Amino acid sequence: MGGNELGEFLRARRAQRSPQNAGLLSSGRRKVAGLRREEVAVLAGVNADYYTRLEQGRENHPSPQVIAALGRALDLDQDALDHLYRLAGAAPEHPPAPVPGTVSAELRQLMDGYPHTPAFVLNRTLDVLATNKLADALFSPFRRAGNLARMTFLDPAGRHFYARWNATAQATVANLRVAAGFDPHDPALRRLVEELSEGSEQFRKLWESHQVRGKSREPKQLVHPDVGPLTLTYQAFDVRSAPGQQLVIYHAEPGTAHADALALLGSLHAPPGRSRTVEA
């Protein structure tokens, strides 16, 4: 990651906003992709020189009013707008609290109470902090279920496990961008981004697009080598006692072939015992 996260984000999102969608007349060949700086400034109602300074990193703290106006000009959704606020320092002044690296005994006990569905805990950088037995079974094709981004981009199993790999890759990178908004200087995040950028050209290109999105409700379409295709819905819950952690629970529609396959997977793979904590 560079040292001008705010400017890089604005440039990337400006390049993705077409004049037509912004309601601007455009004729002839344009030298830049998307909107010009001057066009963004007009749409946001700010001085063009001021906007240029924002992109160049010479101005880093726009007011909340300017942030909101830029969000409208760039047509940012809520996740991306929240990210822009954080990059601009409009979040609370105190440094972000570190995300706990361990999962409480109470949460692990709760996960063990879901024997028929995979459950696991993530932090913002997609480290898998803990899993229950069926989650271990689900992720068994991977060399190590330690981080969802590494599993997607660096583990050969990812290309086969995720039936819609391109969509999964885009969502994974967009999730990591959310983490960058909370703490762009997080050493663990920087190391992860560097590792993924060096190991995967696809990741590098997606990271440079600056797409930002929290977890959606789209079903997960997976292919497990032992039981075949699995379509699973999921819910993600913020852990209030450990800000930055999320409990994720996968679910198969009862009475379907996917539910039968998930039950078979559990009988084949899940050994007796309790949920396990994963060393990130």
C-alpha positions as CSV (number, residue, x, y, z in Angstrom):
1,M,0.0,0.0,0.0
2,G,1.2,3.5,-0.7
3,G,1.3,6.5,1.6
4,N,-1.6,8.4,0.1
5,E,-4.5,6.1,0.6
6,L,-7.1,8.9,0.4
7,G,-5.8,10.1,-3.0
8,E,-5.4,6.7,-4.4
9,F,-9.0,5.8,-3.5
10,L,-10.3,9.0,-5.1
11,R,-8.3,8.5,-8.3
12,A,-9.4,4.9,-8.6
13,R,-13.1,5.6,-8.1
14,R,-13.0,8.7,-10.4
15,A,-11.7,6.5,-13.1
16,Q,-14.6,4.1,-12.6
17,R,-17.3,6.8,-12.9
18,S,-18.4,7.5,-16.5
19,P,-19.5,11.0,-17.6
20,Q,-22.7,9.5,-18.9
21,N,-23.7,8.0,-15.6
22,A,-22.8,11.2,-13.9
23,G,-25.1,13.1,-16.2
24,L,-22.3,15.0,-18.0
25,L,-22.2,15.7,-21.7
26,S,-19.1,14.2,-23.3
27,S,-17.9,14.5,-26.9
28,G,-14.8,13.5,-28.7
29,R,-12.0,11.2,-27.4
30,R,-11.2,11.6,-23.7
31,K,-7.6,11.3,-22.4
32,V,-8.5,9.8,-19.1
33,A,-10.7,6.9,-18.0
34,G,-13.8,8.0,-16.2
35,L,-14.2,11.6,-14.9
36,R,-11.7,14.4,-15.0
37,R,-10.7,16.0,-11.8
38,E,-12.4,19.2,-12.7
39,E,-15.7,17.3,-13.4
40,V,-15.6,15.6,-9.9
41,A,-15.0,19.1,-8.4
42,V,-18.0,20.5,-10.2
43,L,-20.2,17.6,-9.2
44,A,-19.1,17.9,-5.6
45,G,-19.3,21.7,-5.5
46,V,-15.7,22.1,-4.4
47,N,-12.8,24.1,-5.8
48,A,-10.9,22.2,-8.5
49,D,-7.5,23.0,-7.1
50,Y,-8.7,21.8,-3.7
51,Y,-9.8,18.5,-5.1
52,T,-6.5,18.1,-6.9
53,R,-4.7,18.6,-3.6
54,L,-6.8,15.8,-2.1
55,E,-5.8,13.4,-4.8
56,Q,-2.1,14.4,-4.6
57,G,-2.0,14.0,-0.9
58,R,-1.3,17.7,-0.2
59,E,-4.6,17.9,1.6
60,N,-5.7,15.0,3.8
61,H,-8.6,16.1,6.0
62,P,-11.7,17.3,4.1
63,S,-14.7,18.2,6.2
64,P,-17.6,15.8,6.6
65,Q,-19.6,18.0,4.3
66,V,-16.9,17.7,1.5
67,I,-16.7,13.9,2.1
68,A,-20.4,13.6,1.7
69,A,-20.4,15.7,-1.5
70,L,-17.5,13.6,-3.0
71,G,-19.4,10.4,-2.1
72,R,-22.4,11.7,-4.1
73,A,-20.2,12.8,-7.0
74,L,-18.5,9.4,-7.2
75,D,-21.7,7.5,-6.6
76,L,-20.3,5.6,-3.7
77,D,-22.4,3.0,-1.9
78,Q,-22.5,3.0,1.9
79,D,-19.5,0.7,2.4
80,A,-17.3,2.8,0.1
81,L,-18.6,6.0,1.7
82,D,-17.8,4.8,5.2
83,H,-14.4,3.8,3.9
84,L,-13.8,7.3,2.5
85,Y,-14.8,8.9,5.9
86,R,-12.3,6.7,7.6
87,L,-9.5,7.4,5.1
88,A,-10.2,11.2,5.6
89,G,-9.8,10.9,9.3
90,A,-13.5,11.6,10.0
91,A,-13.6,8.5,12.2
92,P,-12.9,8.9,15.9
93,E,-9.6,10.6,16.6
94,H,-8.2,7.9,18.9
95,P,-6.2,5.1,17.2
96,P,-8.3,2.0,16.3
97,A,-8.3,-0.6,19.1
98,P,-6.5,-3.8,18.1
99,V,-8.7,-6.7,17.2
100,P,-8.4,-9.4,19.8
101,G,-6.4,-12.3,18.4
102,T,-8.1,-15.0,20.5
103,V,-11.6,-16.2,20.7
104,S,-13.3,-16.4,24.0
105,A,-14.3,-19.7,25.6
106,E,-17.9,-18.6,25.5
107,L,-17.9,-18.0,21.8
108,R,-16.1,-21.3,21.1
109,Q,-18.8,-23.1,23.2
110,L,-21.5,-21.3,21.1
111,M,-19.8,-22.5,17.9
112,D,-19.8,-26.1,19.2
113,G,-23.6,-25.8,19.6
114,Y,-23.9,-25.8,15.8
115,P,-22.8,-29.4,15.0
116,H,-24.7,-29.5,11.7
117,T,-23.4,-26.3,10.2
118,P,-20.0,-24.8,9.7
119,A,-19.1,-21.9,12.0
120,F,-15.9,-19.9,12.2
121,V,-14.6,-16.6,13.5
122,L,-12.8,-14.0,11.4
123,N,-10.9,-10.8,12.1
124,R,-10.9,-7.8,9.7
125,T,-8.0,-9.1,7.7
126,L,-9.8,-12.4,7.1
127,D,-7.7,-14.5,9.5
128,V,-9.6,-17.6,10.6
129,L,-9.3,-17.4,14.4
130,A,-11.4,-20.4,15.3
131,T,-13.5,-23.1,13.6
132,N,-16.0,-25.7,14.7
133,K,-15.7,-29.4,13.6
134,L,-17.8,-29.0,10.4
135,A,-15.9,-25.9,9.3
136,D,-12.7,-27.9,9.6
137,A,-14.4,-30.5,7.3
138,L,-15.5,-27.9,4.9
139,F,-12.1,-26.3,4.6
140,S,-10.2,-29.6,4.5
141,P,-9.1,-29.3,0.8
142,F,-6.9,-26.4,1.7
143,R,-3.3,-26.8,2.9
144,R,-4.1,-24.5,5.8
145,A,-7.4,-22.7,6.7
146,G,-5.6,-19.8,8.2
147,N,-6.7,-16.8,6.1
148,L,-9.5,-16.6,3.6
149,A,-7.5,-14.3,1.2
150,R,-4.5,-16.6,1.1
151,M,-6.9,-19.5,0.6
152,T,-8.5,-17.8,-2.3
153,F,-5.5,-16.4,-4.1
154,L,-2.4,-18.5,-3.1
155,D,-3.7,-22.0,-2.4
156,P,-4.3,-24.1,-5.5
157,A,-7.4,-25.6,-3.9
158,G,-9.1,-22.2,-4.0
159,R,-9.7,-22.3,-7.8
160,H,-11.6,-25.6,-7.5
161,F,-13.3,-25.0,-4.1
162,Y,-15.0,-21.7,-5.1
163,A,-17.3,-22.4,-8.0
164,R,-17.5,-18.7,-8.8
165,W,-13.9,-17.9,-8.2
166,N,-13.8,-14.5,-9.9
167,A,-16.8,-13.3,-7.8
168,T,-15.2,-14.7,-4.6
169,A,-11.9,-13.0,-5.5
170,Q,-13.5,-9.6,-6.0
171,A,-15.5,-9.9,-2.7
172,T,-12.4,-11.0,-0.8
173,V,-10.4,-8.0,-1.9
174,A,-13.3,-5.6,-1.3
175,N,-13.5,-7.0,2.3
176,L,-9.8,-6.4,2.8
177,R,-10.3,-2.8,1.7
178,V,-12.7,-2.3,4.5
179,A,-10.0,-3.4,6.9
180,A,-7.6,-0.9,5.3
181,G,-10.1,1.9,6.1
182,F,-10.1,1.0,9.8
183,D,-6.3,1.0,10.0
184,P,-4.3,1.4,6.8
185,H,-1.0,1.3,8.7
186,D,-1.8,-2.1,10.4
187,P,1.5,-4.1,10.0
188,A,-0.3,-7.4,9.6
189,L,-2.5,-6.0,6.8
190,R,0.4,-4.5,5.0
191,R,2.3,-7.8,5.2
192,L,-0.7,-9.7,3.9
193,V,-1.2,-7.2,1.0
194,E,2.4,-7.4,0.0
195,E,2.4,-11.2,0.1
196,L,-0.8,-11.5,-2.0
197,S,0.4,-8.8,-4.4
198,E,3.7,-10.7,-5.0
199,G,2.0,-14.1,-5.3
200,S,-1.1,-13.2,-7.4
201,E,-1.4,-10.7,-10.3
202,Q,-5.2,-11.0,-10.0
203,F,-5.0,-9.8,-6.4
204,R,-2.8,-6.9,-7.3
205,K,-5.1,-5.7,-10.1
206,L,-8.2,-6.0,-7.9
207,W,-6.5,-4.3,-5.0
208,E,-5.7,-1.3,-7.2
209,S,-9.3,-1.0,-8.2
210,H,-10.1,0.2,-4.6
211,Q,-13.5,-1.6,-4.5
212,V,-14.9,-1.6,-0.9
213,R,-17.6,-3.9,0.3
214,G,-18.6,-5.6,3.5
215,K,-19.9,-9.1,3.6
216,S,-23.0,-9.6,1.4
217,R,-25.8,-12.1,1.7
218,E,-25.1,-13.9,-1.6
219,P,-25.1,-17.7,-1.4
220,K,-21.7,-19.4,-1.4
221,Q,-21.3,-21.9,-4.3
222,L,-18.6,-24.4,-3.3
223,V,-17.3,-27.6,-4.7
224,H,-15.9,-30.1,-2.1
225,P,-13.8,-32.9,-3.5
226,D,-15.5,-35.5,-1.2
227,V,-19.2,-34.5,-1.6
228,G,-19.4,-32.4,-4.7
229,P,-21.3,-29.1,-5.1
230,L,-22.5,-27.2,-2.1
231,T,-24.7,-24.1,-2.1
232,L,-24.7,-22.5,1.3
233,T,-26.2,-19.3,2.7
234,Y,-24.6,-17.6,5.6
235,Q,-24.9,-15.0,8.3
236,A,-22.1,-12.9,9.8
237,F,-22.4,-11.5,13.3
238,D,-20.2,-8.8,14.9
239,V,-18.8,-10.0,18.2
240,R,-19.7,-7.2,20.5
241,S,-17.3,-8.3,23.2
242,A,-14.4,-8.4,20.7
243,P,-14.7,-5.5,18.2
244,G,-13.3,-6.5,14.8
245,Q,-14.2,-10.2,15.1
246,Q,-17.1,-11.7,13.2
247,L,-18.8,-15.0,13.7
248,V,-19.7,-16.6,10.4
249,I,-22.3,-19.4,10.1
250,Y,-22.9,-21.3,6.9
251,H,-26.3,-23.0,6.3
252,A,-27.7,-25.4,3.8
253,E,-31.4,-25.3,2.9
254,P,-33.1,-28.2,4.9
255,G,-34.3,-31.1,2.8
256,T,-32.0,-30.3,-0.2
257,A,-29.2,-32.3,-1.8
258,H,-26.9,-29.6,-0.4
259,A,-28.0,-30.4,3.2
260,D,-27.5,-34.1,2.6
261,A,-24.0,-33.4,1.2
262,L,-23.1,-31.2,4.2
263,A,-24.3,-34.0,6.6
264,L,-22.2,-36.5,4.7
265,L,-19.2,-34.2,4.8
266,G,-19.5,-34.0,8.6
267,S,-19.6,-37.8,9.0
268,L,-16.6,-38.2,6.8
269,H,-14.3,-35.5,8.2
270,A,-15.3,-34.1,11.6
271,P,-13.5,-36.0,14.4
272,P,-14.9,-36.0,17.9
273,G,-13.9,-32.9,19.9
274,R,-14.5,-29.3,20.4
275,S,-14.0,-26.2,18.2
276,R,-10.3,-25.4,17.6
277,T,-8.5,-22.1,17.7
278,V,-6.4,-21.3,14.6
279,E,-3.0,-19.7,14.9
280,A,-3.1,-16.7,12.5
